[in-house]
Amino acid sequence: MNLTLYGYDDHWIAVDCGMMIRQDLPNSPLQVPNLDTPEALGITPQALFITHGHEDHIGAVAWLWPKWNCPIYATPLAAGLLRLKFAEHQLSSTAIKVIEPGEAMESMPFSVRYMPLTHSIPESCALMILIGGYRVLHTGDWKLDPNPIIGDPINAAHFRALAPVDLVVGDSTNAPLPGHSGSEGDVAKALAKTLGECKGRVVVSCFASNLARVLAIGRAAHQCGRRISLMGRSMERMVGIARGLGYMDDLPALVPSHDLGYLPPDEVVIIATGSQGEPRAALQRLAQGRHPFIDLEPGDNVIFSAKAIPGNERPIEQLKRRLKQLGVTIFDEINHPELHATGHPAQEELTKFYQWVRPKHLIPVHGEARHQQAHQAIAQALDISAPLAPVNGDIIVLDGQGLRCEARHPQPPCIVNQNSVVPHPGLENAKATARRGSLYLALPVTASETGWWRIGRLMLDTSSASPLDEDSFSEWLDDQLEDIEADTLADLRFALQPRLIHWLAEHMQHMPEVHLQIMAAEAPL
């Protein structure tokens, strides 16, 4: 969830504060960072810096910022999105300070400069942090895109001028992928070609925050003589803020969704939320025939201009089955990969970027263990020290001796429930009832055509519990995953938890408090 704390001589700043959707819990609630550890250590950031406006970087700010009450620095788009969130929470937005890409400011003793780079949302910036003689580059999310549609390509000279830096805290999301990520300009050409060939109504689903993609769809529709309409609250909100900042000036005029029924199908392109199979999104309502203004018909087309997020494969497949039952033609990342481009750097981009900034040390963040390990391998090939692949709760020290992990603090999850942040269901009374210890299990899984299987390391913490044979436990877990039939993470958790408690009761001397978290992971290539 991308909350990082930087400290020097008891002064602290925070970078980003995001959330995630817990698909393994009923109603898919939001999970936000747990502040128990920083509070116990007396850490209160004196400023919060936002790298860009994606939900996994800003989604928890309105929930957690009241505990800090510090200034929040964000570029105009991210600041606009935060102001909306603060208004929904009935919070004053006076703490939100706009900083333009390229500008610097001080939160003593830290000096922070916003370094613009390209990503799948405008105004994404790396942070150059100067502190105590050290030069730390926090990349945020980025890629090297020669034609980003919105904004300028990355300025290599600006990053070369930073070299050498002492530390890069860098994006590992696509580190296992060889080559170069695609360009939004190339996706725009593919979208124009595909829309020109489509007959009937066209629905394009993408992330609302990918404004370059929205603009490319609008331009392509205009070239084909089609009118465009937006569907989905987040899409309308994002485009509204972007238009106010001048990012969408050449987006064609929008048709209100309640007027779409009056237009011939072959004159319509709908840009809709719901590419991840979300149950309440616009595309799901269209697939189920529950939209008040439009019914999809045989001969219509749906383009998924987004990659499936790990864990969403099954809801997306269910959505596609519903669309196919309506006689709709589907374009997706499998049969038309040219209709989407990732927002994160592949191996060639990582190598080029590190040749520019010449870091002495690297901390690989984002992604899973295999992504971090692939990032470490790139660093090793470039003679960059990258000894650590951190997990949530690690306290890492950089000093004259290099990097080391000083402490590791387990991070029990916190859930947003009825407008308040509460412990994960089952943790509320853990301190009172866990007389025989606690067992925290974080289980990363991925979906296959035949079932579920475990990916990467099993994250197990047995605080004060009786001994457990982890090898036997892991083998048993793998057998259960293979045996259980479940369509969603929530169903999998519901089926696995009673089996888990039964096995532990038979194999542990004393039964601990059991806290299970099932996480969506990405299968190795």
N, C-alpha and C positions, 0 to 999 in steps of 0.2 A: 504493500500500500504506500510505499515510497516516502515514508517519513524518515528523514535523516537528520541527526543532531550533530553539530560541530561545536566542540568546546576547546577553550584555551584559557588557562589561568582562571577557571571558574566563571568565565563568560561563555554564553551559549547562544547559538542561532539555530533555527530549524529550516530545512529545505523541503518543501512540498508536504502534503498531508492528505493522502487519498483514501479511498475506500474500495472494497470489493463486494461482489454479490455472492452470497452463500447459497449456492444451488443445492447443497445437500441438506438444507433445513427447510421446513414447511414455509411456504409463501416467499421463499428466496429473500430473506432479509439482508440488510447491509451490515458488513463487518467493518469496523474502524480500528485504527491502531490502539493498542493498550498503553495507557500512560502510567500504569502502576510503577514500572521500573524508573523512569525519569523522576517521578514524584518521590519515590523512596530514596533516590540519590540526590535529591534537592536540585534537580535540573529544571529550570524554567527559562525557555528561550526568550531573549530580549527582542527578537525580530523573527518573522517568518517570511521566507523568500519562495516565490512560486515560479517554477521553470516554464510551465505552460498550462493550458486550461483543460486537459483531459481529466475525467472523473477520478481515475486512479492516482491523480496528483493533487486534486483540489476537493474531492468529494466529501472529506471528513472535516474540512476547515470549520464550517459552521457548527459542527457538533463539539469540537475539541478546543477551538480558539478561546472560548470564554474562560477556560482554565488558565490561559496565558495572558490574555488582554494586552497583547503586544502589537506593534505596527506590522502590517502585512504588505509586502511589496510585490506587485504583479504588473505585467504588461497590460495594455488597454483591454484586450479581448478577455484575458483571464480575470482581470479586475471587474469587467462588466458581468461575467458569469458569477463571480463571488458576490457581487452586490445583490443579484437576484436571489441567491441562496440566503444571504443575510436578511433580506426583506421577508422571505418565506418563514424564517426563524424569528422574526420580529427583533432582529439585532441591528444596532446602529452600524452603518458602513463607514464611519469616519476613520476607522483604523486602516482601511484599505487605501494604500498609496500607489498611484500609477507611476511606473518607471518605464521609460521607452527602451526598446532594444538598443544596445550599444552604450547606454548610460551606466554610470557607477554611483554608488552611494556608500556611506559608512554607517556601521553599527558597531561602535568602538568596543573592542580593538580590531574588529573585522572590517575589511574593505572588500566590497563585492561589485563586480562588473558583469552586466548582462551581455553575453556574447551570442548574437543571433545565429541560428543555424536552421536547417530545413527539417521538417517533420510532417506528420499528417494533420497538423493544425497550425494556423499562422501564429507567428510571434514566439515559437518555441526557442528557448535560449539555454545555453550552457552558462554556468556561473563560475567566474574566475574569482577565487577567494584568496585574498592576501592576509596572512596572519602570522605574526611572530617570526618573520623571516621565511616562512613557507609559502609556496604557491600551489594551491590546490584547485584543480579543474573538475567541477561536478557537471557531467555532460547532460544530465536529463535524458530525454528521448530524442533521437536524431537520425538522420541519414544524409548521404550526399546526393542531392537531386539537382541535376543541371537545368531542369525545367519544372519548377514546383507549381506553376499555374498562378498561385497567389504568393506574393513576396519574391525576394531575390534569392538566387543560389547562394550557397555559403561562400564567404570571402576567405579564401585560403591565406591571404596575406595577414589578415587579422589574427589568425590562429598561429601562423608561423612566428609572429611577433611575440607570442607568449613563451616560446621555447627558451630554455628547457623548464618544464614544470616539475615540481617535486612529486606530485601525486595526481593521478586521474581516477575519479570514481565514475566508472563507465558502464554504459548500456551493453548487456550481454545477450539481449533477446534473440538476435539472429547470428550469434557468433559461430554456430555450427555450419552455417550456410556458405558454400563457396561463392566466389564471384561478387556481383554487385546487385543491390536491390533495384527494382524497376523505378522508372520516373513517372510522376503524375502526368507529364506531357504525353508519354506513350500510352497511358491508360486513356487519356482524353481522346486520342486518335482511334483507339480500339472501340471506345464507346460510340463515337460518331459513326464508325463503320457498321457496328452492330445495330444501332438504332435505325440507320438507313435501310437495313435489310429486313427489319421487323414489320409484320403486318398486324393490324389490330392494336389493342391497347398495350402500353408498356408500363410496367412498374419496376423501378430501380430501387433496391434497398441497399443502403450504406450507413456508416456511422454518421450521426448528425454532426459530429465535430470535424469531420473531414470536409471542410468547406471548399477546398480545391476540387474535390470530387463532385460536390453539389454544383459548383460553378461549371465544371466540365460537362455534366449531364444537361444543365440548362442550355449551354451553348450548342451542344450536339442536337438537342431537341429543336432548338430554333433553326438550325441548318436543315433539319428534316421537315420543317413546316409544322411542328407540333407545339402545343401549349403545355406548360408545366404547372404542376400543383404540388404542394407539400402536404405530407400526412404524418402526424405524430407531434406531440407536444414539444419534445426535445428538439426536433428538427426545426419547428417554427421558431422556438426560442433562440436557438443558435444562429439561424439565418437572420433573425431580427436584430440581434446584437451586432453581427458582422456587417450588416447593411448600414447600421448607424455609424460604424467606424470606417465606412467607405470601401470595404473589401469586396462587396458584391455589386458594385455600381453597374456592371454590364450583365447582371443576371436578368434574363427576360422577365416580363411582367408575369405575375403569378395569378393563377385561376383559383378562386376559393373552392374548396373541396365540395361544397354544397351545390356548385354550378357544373360539376364534371358530367353529371348525367345528361346535360343538354348538348354535349359535344360528341361528334362521331368518334368511336374508339380509336381510329387510326390518326386522330389529331391530338392525342393525349399522351403525356409522359408524367407519371406520378413518382415523386421521390419520397420514399417511405422509410420509417424506422422499422426495425424488426428483423434485421439480417441474422441475428443470433437465436431466433426462435422464441423470443421473449413472449410470454403468454398474453400480455396486455398491449403489445405494440400494434401499430397500424397494419403491418403485413399479416399478422396472425388473424386480425379481425377480417381482413379481406379473404384469407384462405378459408375461414369458417363461415363466410357469408353473413357476418355480423356487422359489416360497415353500413352506416345509415345512408350513404350517398352513392355507393358503387358496388356492383356485383361483377366479379370476374367471370369470364365466359370462355368457352373453347376458342382457341385462336389467339387469346391474349398471351402476353409474355411477361415473365418475371426474371430480372437480372439481379443476382446476388453479387454486388460489387464490394465484397468484404470477405476476409478470411474467417473461417470458423475459429472462435476462441476455444482452446482446450476445455473439454467438459460440456460444450454446447452441441456436440455432434449429434446426439440423439434427438434433442428438441428440434434441431434444424432438419434432420431427416424426416421427422414426423410432419413438420411444416411442409416440406417438399412433397410428401405423399399426398397431403390434402390438396395442394395446388395441382398435382398431376391428375387427381380425381376430378378436378374441374376442367380438365383438358388444356391446361396452361403449359406453354413451352418454358423450360427453365434453363437459364444460363448461370453457371456457377464457376467456382475456382477449379473444379475438376475438368469440365468440358470446355471452359473458356478462361484459362488462367490469366490471359492478357487484360481482363477486365478489372483487375485489382493489382495494387502494388503495396508492399509493406512499408511501414514508416520507420523501420529500424535498420541499422547498418549490417551488411554481410561482411565477409572476411576481407575482401579487397578494400572496402571503405574503412574498416577498422585499421588496417595496416597503413593506408594513406594518411589517415588522421593522426595516427601516432608518429608517423614520420614528420608531420608538421610540428606537433607540440613537444615531441621528444621527452616523454615522461620518464622519471627515474623509477617510479612505483605505480602499480595499478591495483585497485580494488574492483573486481568484477561484480556488478550488481544487476538486478532484474533477471527474469527467467528462472530456470531451475538449475539443479546441480550440473547437469550436462552442458548447459549453456555457459555457466561460469567456468567449467573446466575447459571448454573449447576456447574461451576468451583467455584463460591462463596460458594455453598452448600458443596462441598468437603472440602474447606478451613475451613468452620465452624465446620465440623465434626472433623477436626484435631486441632481445637482451634487456627487457624491462622486468624488474622484480615484481612478481605477483604471487606471493606465497600463500595467500588466504582466499578462500571462497566462502564469504560470510553468510550466516543465516540470521534471521530476525532475532534481535536481542543481543547481538555481539557488540562489545565495546572494543574498538580497535584503536591502538596508539600508533602515531607516527612520530618518530624522534630521530636523533642522530644514528640510532642503531637500525633504522628501517621500520617495517611494519610488524606488529604483533597483536594477537588477540589477548586482551587483558582480562576479560571476564565474559561469561556467556549467561544471559538471563532468559529463562523460558518465558514465552509470551502467550499466556492464555487469551483466547479470542474474546473480543467485546462486540456485542451485537446491538444495533439500533432497534429498539422495540418501543412502539407507542411514543415516539418523539423523545426518547431518552436512551442513553448508552448504558447497557447492562451487561453483566458477564454472559458468556455463552450459556444457552439453556442447560441446566444441570450443574452450573458452577456457583450459583447464587449462595448456597449454604455449604460450600466445600470446606471452608475453614472450620465450621462447627461440626461437620459430620465425618471428615476425613481422618478419623482416629487411627485407621490402619493404613494411612498413606494415600497417595493419589497416583493414578496412572494417566498420563496425557499421551494420546496416540494421534499423530497426524499422518494420514494415509494418502499418499499421492497415487491416483489411478487414472487410467485412460480407457475409453470405450473402444471396443472392436466389434466386428460383425457378430462374433459368437459370445461376447460377454465383456467382463471387466478384468483388467489385469493391472498389477502394481508397477509403477514406474519409479526408478531411482531409489533413494535411500528411505528407509522407514524411520520416521522421526518419533522416538519413544523417550519419554521422561517418566521415571518411576520414583517420584519424590517420596522418600521414607517408606516405600512399599517393600514387601518381602521379595526375595530374589526371583528372577524370571529368566528362563532359558530363551533368549531372544532368537536363536536359530530355529528352534522348534516352533516358536510362536510365528515367525515369518513364514515358515513352510505351511503351517496351518492356515494362516491368513490367505496365502496364495491359492490354496485348495478351495477355501470358501468363496473367494472372488470368482473362481472358475465355475463354481456350482450355482451361485445365486443368479437368478434371472430378474433384472431390474432395468427399467427404461431410463430412470433419472438418478442423479446423485442422492436425492431425497429418498427414493425407494430403496436404493442400495444401503443407505445408512439405516433405514428402518428395518431391513432384513438382517443386516450384519450385527447390529448392536446386541440383540439378545443372544446370538450365538457366541459373541465375544465374551459377554459376561459369564455364560455357562462354561466356556473353556477356561477362563481365568479362575473361576471357582474351583475347578478340578485340578488346576496346575499350580496354584499359588497357596502358600500356607495361610495367609490372611487376605481376605477379599478387599482390595482398595476401592476408593472412589474412582470410577472410570469415566474419562472424558474423551470422546471420539470426534475427530474432525476429519472429514473426507474432502480432499482437494482434487480439482481437475488438473491433470498434468498433460504435457505434450509428448506423444510417442516419439522415440528416436527415429531419425531419418533412415 
